[in-house]
Amino acid sequence: PDRGQEHVARLGLTREGAITAIETSFTRDHGAYLPLGEVIPRNTINHLPGPYRVPALQTTATNVVTHTVFCGAYRGSGRPEAAFVMERLLDRAARQLKLDPAEIRRRNLIRPHEMPYRTGLVYRDGTPVQYDPADYPAAFERLLEAFEYATWRRRQAEARYGARPIGIGLAAYVQGTGVGPFEGADVRVDGGGNVHVFIGVSSQGQAHETTMAQIAASELGVDPERVTVVAADTATLPFGNGTGGSRVAANAGPAVARSSREVAARARRVAAELLECAPEDIVLAAGRAQVAGVPARAVGLGDLARAALKSKSLAREGTPGLQACGYFAPESVTFAFGAQCCAVEVDTETGAVRLLRWVAAHDCGRPINPMVVEGQLHGGVAQGIGTALSEALLFDPEGQLLSGSFMDYGLPFAADLPPIETLILAYPSTRNDLGIKGVGESGIIAPPAALANAVEDALVDRGAECSRIPLTAARVWEALRDTRRAG
């Protein structure tokens, strides 16, 4: 139920295709009550300009309660709706101005020299929206090149008047990620040289156990296999703010890095005592502390942990052992950028949509683990495709859910999805120590807009329009029927 928005919107442009203004009024169906208040419509408003220069913006949101199931935050939470409005308007504007959809986006993307870019909006944490430095035009060109955009336009021209025309859809977005207020980490080294990391947020499948272990291992010079991550145990770390808002890597990650860095500094002081050198001369690597340039003079991390209990230098600081606990509180969110491109084939006899090609590009700042980033993007794209083509909550007039089982609710099957190619871009954030931007919810933002653009692009010569998702075969067939009736 998190996608229940209906927009009336208009976009102003110059004759050359430069955006001058966007205006929208929209309603949001919250169901029986508002457990999150205004968070989701505010997300839509703050993300509406996307990665484009928008000199003027006016929005009005009306929150509506109905006698249906209440609305919670679902992956993306207000952002796919914003991208849907902006990206659909851009495609329609491109047709009116006789511009290629890629070209109209090129002309409006924020340039690197304009960074950090301010939209004039205020994020829900009370701070002005400010985009992190990145090169949106270069990233967009990389997407088009990987997709082989010109080749697909030629294929589209060849199939234009057949029974299965091809459509190409583009959609770009920005995403505020890593919302505060804080996250913490407690890092400890035991007598066996094993590292224990305690964080306040639990995983829902985002591989926190892998990424947090990598961060700690990098700071302490150990193999990630020696690191154990324990999440959301209030007996060991009492404070945490939960998983959501693509926030864990950007908040808990710096906290883990800071605490691990403090443990590493303590380890160097203890090693300096044992090896009779300066702490600055100690290098942590391969689970040992060694004198720089003299690998033979070394001591294992486990031995250091035991020695740290009797260390005079640590005793003077008042805390024994190799252990540290710290917190990271971001000034505000970090903004990630992404864009996706897809090609579809539409059967004009049945309305069925077949996916032919999909490329997704995303700027996650510094990628901790590229495989995890790719997995998050794959999962998000799959969910976005479901949103666009088949998933819908249907109610009867009394508010009873009609699509409440997997026999009725249209989850996409693996066979429905094309191979998803991902491009991982890396423009480090300035909002946190590690340069991280979020990725957990990013993949789902663009697919509804990209697919609606693609289907409408395939059917533009037949006069069919796509203003509402999901684009089920029945709905696409009805749009084609209506255009035939209208001649």
N, C-alpha and C positions, 0 to 999 in steps of 0.2 A: 503493500500500500504506500510505499514511499515515493511513488512517481505520479501521484494524483494531482498534477497541475494542468491548468488550461490557460493559455496565454492569448491575449490580443496584442500584437506587436507590430511596430513599423520601424523601418531603417531608413535614415537619410544619407544620401551620398552625393558627391559631385559628379559631373558628367564623366570625369576621368576615373571614377570608381573609388574615391577616397571617402571613408566614413565621416559623416558630420554629426550624426546623433542616432541614438536608439531609444525607443520609448516602448514600454510594455506595462500593461496591467494584467495581473493574473490572480486566479483563485487557487487555493490549495485545500484539498480534501484531507483533513486530519483524522477522520473517523470520529469515534466517540469522545475523545479528549486529546489534549496536547501534552504528552509526556515530556516533550523537548521544547515546549514553548515556541519561540520564533526562530529557533536555530536553523531549521531547514530552509524556510523562505529567505532568511538572511544569507544563507550560503548561495542560493540562486542569484540574489541581487549582486552579491560581491563578486561572483564569477561570471556575470553576464558579459562584461567587455571582453573577456577571454584574452588572447595574446595580441589584441589589436589596439591601435590608437583610436580612442573614442572620445572626442572632445566634449560631448554632452550626453547625459544619461538621465532618464526619468523613469522610475518604476513605482508601481503601487501593488502591494500584495494584500489580498484579503484572505484571512484564515477562516476556514469553514469547518464546523463540526457536524457530523452526520451520524446516523444510527447504524454505522458499519464498524468493522474492527478498527481499533485505534492504530495510529501510525507510529512506527519506530524508525530509527535511522537505518537505512539499508545502504550497502556499499555505494559510495559516491555522494549520497545524501545531499541532494539539491543541485549538484554540479552537472549531472547529465542533462537536466532540464534546461539549465542555462546554456549549455553548448548546443542543445537541440534548437533553441530559439535563434541564437546568433548564426549558427552554421546554416540553418535552413534559409534564413533571410539572405545570407551572403550568396547562396546558390541562385536564389530567385533574382537577386539584384544583378548577378553576373549575366543571366539570360537577358534581362531587360537592356543591359548596357552592351550586350554582345561581346562579353569577355569570357575567357576560359575561367572556370571556377578556381583553378590554381592561381591564375594571374590576379584575380581580385583579392585573394588572400596575400599574395606577395606585396601588393601595393599598400596593404594596411597593417602588416606585421610590425610590431615594435622593433626598432633597430638597436643594435648593441650599444651605440653611443648614447642612447636615451635611458640606459639602465644606471642605477636602480629606478625603475619606472613607477610613478604614483598615479593611480587612477582617480584619486579624489574621494574614494569611498573609505569607510571605516569598518575594519573587520570586527567580527563578533567579540573578540577579546578587547575591543576598545582602542586599538592602535590603527593608524592609517595604513591602508593597503599599499604595500611596496614590493614590487617584483624583484626577485634575485637576479643578479647579472647572468646573462645567457645570450646566445646568438640564435634567436628564433628563425630568422631567414635562412641561415646556413643549415639549421636542423631540418627545416621544411624542405629544402632542396635535397638533402640526404634522403628524406622519405620518398620524394618523387623519383629520385634516381633508383633507389632500391626497388620501388614498385614497378619501374619501367613504364612510367606514366604515358609517354608519347606512344609507345608500342600498343598499350591498351586502348588509347584513343583511336588508333588505326583499326584495331580489331572491332571496336565499337562501330565505326563507320561502315565496316564491311557487313555487320549483322543488323544494321539499323532497321531495315524494312522486312526482316524475317519474322517468324513466329516466336522467336526467342531473342529479343533485343538485349544488348548488354548495356549496363549502366555503371558509371564510376562515381564513387562517393568519397568526399574528403571531409574531415572534421579536425579542428585543432582546439586546444584547451589550455587553460592554466588551472592549477589546483593548489589551494592553500593547504599545506601539510605541516604536521608537527606542532599542533596546537598545544599550549601549556596546560596547567601552570608549571608543572615540573615532573621529573622522574628521578629516581635515585638508584644507587647500586652499592652493594657491600661486597668487597672483593677480599678473599682470604686465601693464603697458601698454607697447606698443611705440611706435616713432617715428611710426607712421602713425595713432596714436590708437585702435588696436585693442586689445581686452582679451583676455587669455588666462588661462583658469581651469583649473588642474590639480587633479583630485580623485583619491582613492584607490580609488573604487568604480566598477565598470562597470555599465552599464544592461542590463536584460533586457526593455526595452520600457516602462519607467516614465517616459520623457521627461525624464531627468536633464539632458540637453543643453538643454532648454527652461527648466526650473525653476531650475537653478543659474545659467544665463545671466541670467534675470530678477532674481535676487537681486543678482548682481554689478552689473548695469546700474542697478538702483535705488540702490545705494550710491554709484556713480561718476557718475551723471547722464549715461549714454549710452544709445543705442538698443540693445536686446538683440541686434539683428542684427550689432552690432559686437563681440559677445562670442563667443569660441570656447571650448568646454569639451572638455578632453582627460581621459579617464577611465582609471584603472588602468594608467598607464605608470610603472613603477618607476624609470625613468631620470630622471623629473622629480619624482615624489613617492614616496618609498620605502615609506611605511607606509599601510595601509588594512585594513579589516576585512570588506569584502565586502558584497554586496547580500543582504538577508534581514531578516526581523523588522520589516518596514515601517520601516526605520531611516534611510534615506538622507537624506530631506528634513529629518528631525529632528536629524541629526548632521552631515552634510556641509553642509546649508543654513546653520546658524549658523557653521560654519567658513568658508564662503565669505563670509558677511556680515562676519565679524570681519576677515578678511584684506583684503577690499575696503574696509572702513572705514579700515584702516590705510593702504592705498594712497591713499584719498581724502584722509586727513590729510596725507600727504606731498605730494600734489598741491597742496593749499591752501598749504603752506609755500613751495613753489617759486613758485606763482602770486603769493603775497604779495611775494616778492622782486622779481619782474618788474613787478608793477603798483604797487609801493610803497604797500602797505596792510597791515593786520593779517590774519593767516590767518583770523581769525574773520569777517572781512568778505567772504570768498570764497565764492561759490556755484557748485557744479558742476551744470551743466544743459546738455542738448543737445550733449554732447560738448565743452563749453568750461568754462573757469573764468572767472568774471566777478565784478566788484565788485558787491556787493549794491546794488541801486537804480541802477546805472550800467551798463546792458548794453553800451554802446559800449566800455567798458574791459574787454577780455576777451582770453583766449589759448586756443587749441585744446589739447585733451588730448595730441595728438601732439607739439606744440611743447613742452608741459610735460615730456613724457617725455624729449625730447632735452635740454632744459635741466636736468633733474634729474640728469644725469650730471655736471654741473659745479656743482651747487648747493652753496653754502657751508654752508647750514643742514643739508642732508642729510649733507654731508661730516663735520660735527661729530658726527653720530650714528654715523658709521662705515660707513654703507651707502648707496651712490648708487642712483639710478634709482627708478622707480615700480614697486616690487615688494615683496610681503610674503607670508609663509607662516605659517599658524597652525593650531592644532588646537582642537577642541571635544570635551570629555569630559563627558557628562551624569552627573548624580548618580544617576539611575536612569531607568527608562522613563517615558514619558508615556502616560496612559490615554485612549484615544479611546472614544466612545460611538456606538452606532448602533442602528437598529431597522428592520425591514422588514415589509411587509404584502402578502399576495397573495390572489387569488381564483382558484379552480380549478373545473373542471367534470369530474365523474367519470362515465364511461359504465359503468353497472352491468352491462351485458351483456358487455363486453369487458375492463373494468378499465382502460381507457385514461384518462389524465389530461391534460386540456387547460388550459393557463394562460390566464386571462382578463385579469388585471390585476396589476401589480407596482409598488410604490413602495418606494424605499430611502432612508432618511435616515442621514446620517453626520456626526459632528462631527470635523472634521480640524483643529481649532484655526484658525490663520490659513491660508486657502487661497492658495497661491502663484499657482496657475493653475487656475481653476474648471473649465476644459475638461479638463485633465489629471485632476483629481479625479473628474469625471464618467466619464471613460474608464476609470479604474481601478475604479470601482464597477461599471460595466457589465460589464467583464471578469470581476470577481469573482462577480457575481451569476450570470452565464452558467455559470461553472465550478461554482458551488454548485447550480444547477439540474441540471447533469449528475450531480453527486454524488447528489442526491436522487432522480432519476428513472431514470437509465440506466447510470451508470458502475459497473463492478465488475470486480475482478480475480478470476478463477475458476481454481482449480487442481484437478488430478486427485489421487487419493490419494498419488501419489508426489511431489507438489509441482511438477509440470510445469504451466506457465502455459497455460491454454486460451483466454484472451481476449487474445492477444498481437498482434493486428492490428486495424486500423480496420474490418475486416469483422466482427469479433467484439466489439470494445470499444465501448460505447454512448456515444460523444461526442454531445452535443446538436447539432442543426442550427439554423441561423438561423431556419428556419421553425417550430421548436419553441418559440421564445422570444416572449413578448409585448413590446410597447414597455416599456422600463424607465425609470420616472420617478425622478429623483434629487433629494433635498433636501440641499443642502450647508449644514451648520450650522457656526458659528464661535464656539466658546468657547475663547479662547487658552489654551495651556498655560503653566504657570509653570516648566517644566523647562528651557526653552531661550530664547535671546534673541528668537527670531522668533515664539514662541507656537505652534509647529507641533506637530501630532499626526499620526501616520501614517495612511495610507489604502490602501497597496498590497495588503494582504491582507484588508482589512475586508469587502469585498463578499461574500466566500465564506462568512462565518461563519454568517449567519442563514438562508440558503435551505434547507438540509436540514431544520432544525427547523420553519421556517415552512411548507414544503410538506407535511411529515408532519402538522403540525397541521391544515392545510387539508384534506387528503384524509380524515383521520379525522373532521374536522368535517362533511364532506359525507356521510359514511357512518355517523354516530353513531346515527341512528335504525334502521339495519340491523344494529347491533351489531358492526361490523368495527373492528378496532384495527390501528394501524400502529406497530410497535415497532422496525422494522428498515428500513434503506435499502440499496440503491435501491428505490424503489416502482415497479418495472416493472409494465406492464399485467398480466403473468402473476401477479405477486405480489399485486396488488390483487384480481384475479379470484379467486385462491385464498382470500384472506381473506373475500371475500363468500361463496364456496362453503362455507367452514367454518361461517360463521354460519347459512347456510340449513340445513345438515345438523343444526346444533344446535337448530334451530327458533326 
